[in-house]
Amino acid sequence: MARVNAKNLGVKFRYLSMIAFEMFRGGRGTITAAELKAIHQKYEKEYLVSIDQSKLLSELEEGQVLSYTRDTIRFKYKYGYYYFVAEYLHDGISNVKDAEALRQELKELADSAYNEQNAHILIFYLYMSKDRSLMEHILNNAQKLFASDGISDLDEDVAFVNAFYSDEPQLEAPPEDTGEDHVPTRMIDLAIKLDHFAHIPELDVEELKGRLKTNPAVYTILRLLVGEFLYLFPVDHRIRQKMIKLLDFQPGASTLAGAKKIRRLTTTAT
């Protein structure tokens, strides 16, 4: 299973978002080691910090977030790439220097939302930002696109479909829900609960973990979401212990050691 240390999540999120945006800007799914070095130097210069690049890259690779092969670095899973491009756009909009250029970038994404990559980046960005002006831009595009079609009356417009039925169709109970198609929605719902209601919905986390056994990329995001919450906010001791054990947050030999470390980080942060 994917393992990403919950410590210094802000550093990792920003670092990954810079990598993702470099790929996005270049229209490629990879970057070279030389390009990564330039990104690393830029990060250290902007944030006035010194980071062990080799150690950080190894952790992100072991956590199945990035994949490193010879001179090539890429995101192991495409949804991780989409998420962190959106993260870069969201953070950059608040920077006066970059805001105008990034707003134009977002409009271009919205104007070509038929592209799968652009659509997924927009979904993540709009969840993060609730950017009303961009939502209105997308709605205006849709209105222009379908302006000549009029509004469906759901009667004559579907008569040709109804003609296929010789007998009136009977309603049937849906098949048993495997939950696989609803994982992205459940992840967004979990993030909203963590962000707006400041509590950990234990049953949601348990259920998501069970569904993500074969999806290490999304499982990594689940751990990052919950780990960030444990790091930033005071949490009931029982729930904290349960989450540490459930999501395997131990950095050393035991769950207890992991609990003490996260509790210490939380105390420092608050």
C-alpha positions as CSV (number, residue, x, y, z in Angstrom):
1,M,0.0,0.0,0.0
2,A,1.0,3.6,-0.6
3,R,2.9,5.2,2.2
4,V,3.4,9.0,2.4
5,N,4.6,10.5,5.7
6,A,2.0,13.0,7.0
7,K,4.7,15.3,8.1
8,N,5.3,18.5,6.0
9,L,2.3,17.9,3.7
10,G,2.3,21.5,2.7
11,V,5.8,21.2,1.3
12,K,4.9,18.0,-0.6
13,F,1.7,19.4,-2.0
14,R,3.4,22.5,-3.3
15,Y,6.4,20.6,-4.7
16,L,4.1,18.1,-6.5
17,S,1.9,20.9,-7.8
18,M,5.0,22.6,-9.3
19,I,6.0,19.4,-11.0
20,A,2.5,18.8,-12.3
21,F,2.2,22.3,-13.8
22,E,5.6,22.0,-15.5
23,M,4.3,18.9,-17.2
24,F,1.0,20.5,-18.1
25,R,2.7,23.7,-19.4
26,G,5.0,21.6,-21.6
27,G,2.2,19.4,-22.9
28,R,4.0,16.3,-21.7
29,G,3.3,13.6,-19.2
30,T,6.9,13.6,-17.9
31,I,9.8,15.8,-17.0
32,T,13.5,15.2,-17.1
33,A,15.9,15.1,-14.1
34,A,17.3,18.4,-15.2
35,E,13.9,20.0,-15.3
36,L,13.2,18.5,-11.8
37,K,16.4,20.1,-10.5
38,A,15.3,23.5,-11.9
39,I,11.9,23.1,-10.2
40,H,13.7,22.1,-6.9
41,Q,15.9,25.2,-7.1
42,K,13.0,27.4,-7.8
43,Y,11.1,26.1,-4.8
44,E,14.0,26.6,-2.5
45,K,14.5,30.1,-3.8
46,E,10.8,31.1,-3.5
47,Y,10.3,29.6,0.0
48,L,13.7,30.2,1.4
49,V,14.1,26.6,2.6
50,S,16.6,23.8,1.9
51,I,15.2,20.4,1.0
52,D,16.9,17.1,0.5
53,Q,15.8,16.4,-3.1
54,S,16.9,12.8,-3.1
55,K,15.1,12.0,0.1
56,L,11.9,13.7,-0.9
57,L,11.9,12.1,-4.3
58,S,12.5,8.7,-2.8
59,E,9.5,9.1,-0.4
60,L,7.2,10.2,-3.2
61,E,8.3,7.3,-5.3
62,E,7.9,4.8,-2.5
63,G,4.5,6.3,-1.8
64,Q,3.5,5.6,-5.4
65,V,2.8,9.2,-6.2
66,L,5.7,9.7,-8.6
67,S,7.6,7.2,-10.8
68,Y,11.3,7.7,-11.6
69,T,12.9,5.8,-14.5
70,R,16.4,6.8,-15.5
71,D,16.1,10.4,-16.6
72,T,12.3,10.6,-16.6
73,I,9.9,11.5,-13.8
74,R,6.1,11.2,-14.1
75,F,3.1,10.8,-11.9
76,K,2.3,7.1,-11.3
77,Y,-1.4,7.7,-11.7
78,K,-3.1,10.2,-14.0
79,Y,-5.6,11.4,-11.3
80,G,-2.7,12.4,-9.1
81,Y,-1.4,14.5,-12.0
82,Y,-4.9,16.1,-12.5
83,Y,-5.2,16.9,-8.8
84,F,-1.9,18.6,-8.5
85,V,-2.3,20.7,-11.7
86,A,-5.5,22.0,-10.1
87,E,-3.7,22.6,-6.8
88,Y,-1.1,24.8,-8.6
89,L,-3.8,26.8,-10.4
90,H,-5.8,27.2,-7.2
91,D,-2.8,28.4,-5.2
92,G,-1.5,30.6,-8.1
93,I,-4.7,32.5,-8.4
94,S,-4.2,34.1,-5.0
95,N,-0.8,35.4,-6.2
96,V,-1.3,38.8,-7.8
97,K,1.8,38.3,-10.0
98,D,0.5,35.0,-11.5
99,A,-3.3,35.5,-11.2
100,E,-4.1,37.0,-14.6
101,A,-2.1,34.5,-16.6
102,L,-3.6,31.6,-14.7
103,R,-7.1,32.9,-15.1
104,Q,-6.5,33.0,-18.8
105,E,-5.2,29.4,-18.6
106,L,-8.3,28.3,-16.8
107,K,-10.6,29.9,-19.4
108,E,-8.7,28.1,-22.1
109,L,-9.2,24.8,-20.2
110,A,-12.9,25.6,-19.9
111,D,-13.2,26.4,-23.6
112,S,-11.8,22.9,-24.4
113,A,-13.5,21.0,-21.5
114,Y,-14.4,18.2,-24.1
115,N,-10.8,17.1,-23.6
116,E,-10.7,14.5,-20.8
117,Q,-7.6,15.8,-19.2
118,N,-8.9,19.4,-19.1
119,A,-12.3,18.2,-17.7
120,H,-10.7,16.4,-14.8
121,I,-8.4,19.3,-13.9
122,L,-11.4,21.6,-14.0
123,I,-13.4,19.3,-11.7
124,F,-10.6,19.3,-9.1
125,Y,-10.0,23.0,-9.4
126,L,-13.7,24.0,-9.1
127,Y,-14.0,21.8,-6.0
128,M,-11.0,23.5,-4.4
129,S,-11.9,27.1,-5.4
130,K,-15.7,27.4,-5.9
131,D,-14.7,29.9,-8.6
132,R,-18.0,31.4,-9.6
133,S,-16.7,33.4,-12.5
134,L,-15.3,30.3,-14.1
135,M,-18.5,28.3,-13.5
136,E,-20.4,31.1,-15.2
137,H,-18.0,31.0,-18.1
138,I,-18.5,27.2,-18.5
139,L,-22.3,27.7,-18.4
140,N,-22.1,30.4,-21.0
141,N,-20.1,28.1,-23.2
142,A,-22.8,25.4,-22.8
143,Q,-25.6,27.8,-23.6
144,K,-23.8,28.9,-26.8
145,L,-23.1,25.3,-27.8
146,F,-26.7,24.2,-27.5
147,A,-28.4,27.4,-28.3
148,S,-29.8,26.1,-31.6
149,D,-31.2,22.9,-30.1
150,G,-33.8,24.5,-27.8
151,I,-35.0,22.9,-24.6
152,S,-36.0,19.3,-24.6
153,D,-39.7,18.6,-23.7
154,L,-38.9,15.0,-22.7
155,D,-41.9,14.0,-24.7
156,E,-41.7,14.3,-28.5
157,D,-38.0,14.5,-28.3
158,V,-37.8,10.9,-26.8
159,A,-40.7,9.4,-28.8
160,F,-38.3,7.5,-31.0
161,V,-36.8,5.8,-28.0
162,N,-40.2,4.9,-26.5
163,A,-41.1,3.3,-29.8
164,F,-38.6,0.5,-29.1
165,Y,-40.8,-0.7,-26.3
166,S,-43.7,-2.9,-27.2
167,D,-44.7,-3.2,-23.5
168,E,-44.4,-0.5,-20.9
169,P,-41.1,-1.0,-19.1
170,Q,-41.3,-2.1,-15.5
171,L,-39.2,-0.5,-12.8
172,E,-36.6,-2.8,-11.3
173,A,-34.4,-2.4,-8.3
174,P,-30.8,-1.5,-9.3
175,P,-28.2,-4.2,-9.0
176,E,-26.1,-4.4,-5.9
177,D,-23.8,-1.3,-5.7
178,T,-20.2,-2.3,-5.8
179,G,-19.2,1.3,-5.0
180,E,-16.4,1.5,-7.5
181,D,-18.1,4.2,-9.6
182,H,-18.8,6.4,-6.6
183,V,-15.3,6.6,-5.2
184,P,-14.4,10.0,-6.6
185,T,-17.7,11.4,-5.3
186,R,-17.1,9.8,-1.9
187,M,-13.6,11.3,-1.8
188,I,-14.9,14.8,-2.5
189,D,-17.6,14.3,0.1
190,L,-15.0,13.3,2.7
191,A,-12.8,16.3,1.8
192,I,-15.8,18.6,2.3
193,K,-16.6,17.1,5.7
194,L,-13.0,17.5,6.9
195,D,-12.7,21.0,5.5
196,H,-16.1,22.5,6.6
197,F,-17.3,20.4,9.5
198,A,-13.8,19.8,11.2
199,H,-14.4,16.2,12.1
200,I,-13.4,12.8,10.8
201,P,-16.3,10.7,9.6
202,E,-14.9,7.3,10.8
203,L,-17.3,5.1,8.8
204,D,-16.6,7.0,5.6
205,V,-12.8,6.5,6.0
206,E,-13.2,2.8,6.8
207,E,-15.4,2.2,3.8
208,L,-13.2,4.1,1.4
209,K,-10.1,2.2,2.6
210,G,-11.9,-1.1,1.9
211,R,-12.8,0.1,-1.6
212,L,-9.3,1.4,-2.4
213,K,-7.3,-1.7,-1.8
214,T,-6.6,-2.0,-5.5
215,N,-6.2,1.7,-6.1
216,P,-3.0,2.9,-4.4
217,A,-3.1,6.3,-6.1
218,V,-6.5,7.3,-4.6
219,Y,-5.6,5.6,-1.4
220,T,-2.6,7.9,-1.1
221,I,-4.8,10.9,-1.5
222,L,-7.1,9.5,1.2
223,R,-4.1,9.2,3.6
224,L,-2.9,12.7,2.7
225,L,-6.4,14.2,3.4
226,V,-6.8,12.4,6.8
227,G,-3.1,12.8,7.7
228,E,-3.2,16.6,7.1
229,F,-6.3,16.8,9.3
230,L,-4.6,14.9,12.1
231,Y,-1.6,17.2,11.7
232,L,-3.5,20.5,11.8
233,F,-6.4,19.9,14.2
234,P,-7.0,18.6,17.7
235,V,-8.8,15.2,17.4
236,D,-10.3,13.0,20.1
237,H,-7.7,10.6,21.3
238,R,-9.8,7.5,20.5
239,I,-10.5,8.6,17.0
240,R,-6.8,9.6,16.4
241,Q,-5.6,6.2,17.5
242,K,-8.1,4.5,15.3
243,M,-7.1,6.5,12.2
244,I,-3.4,6.0,12.8
245,K,-4.0,2.2,13.0
246,L,-6.5,2.1,10.1
247,L,-4.4,4.1,7.6
248,D,-1.0,2.8,8.8
249,F,0.6,6.1,9.9
250,Q,3.4,4.5,11.9
251,P,6.8,5.9,10.9
252,G,8.7,3.4,13.0
253,A,8.2,0.0,14.7
254,S,4.8,0.4,16.2
255,T,1.4,2.2,15.9
256,L,2.0,3.7,19.3
257,A,5.2,5.4,18.0
258,G,3.3,6.8,15.1
259,A,0.5,8.1,17.4
260,K,3.1,9.9,19.6
261,K,4.8,11.4,16.6
262,I,1.5,12.7,15.0
263,R,0.3,14.0,18.4
264,R,3.6,15.9,18.9
265,L,3.3,17.4,15.4
266,T,-0.3,18.4,16.2
267,T,0.7,20.0,19.5
268,T,3.4,22.0,17.8
269,A,1.0,23.2,15.0
270,T,-1.7,24.3,17.4
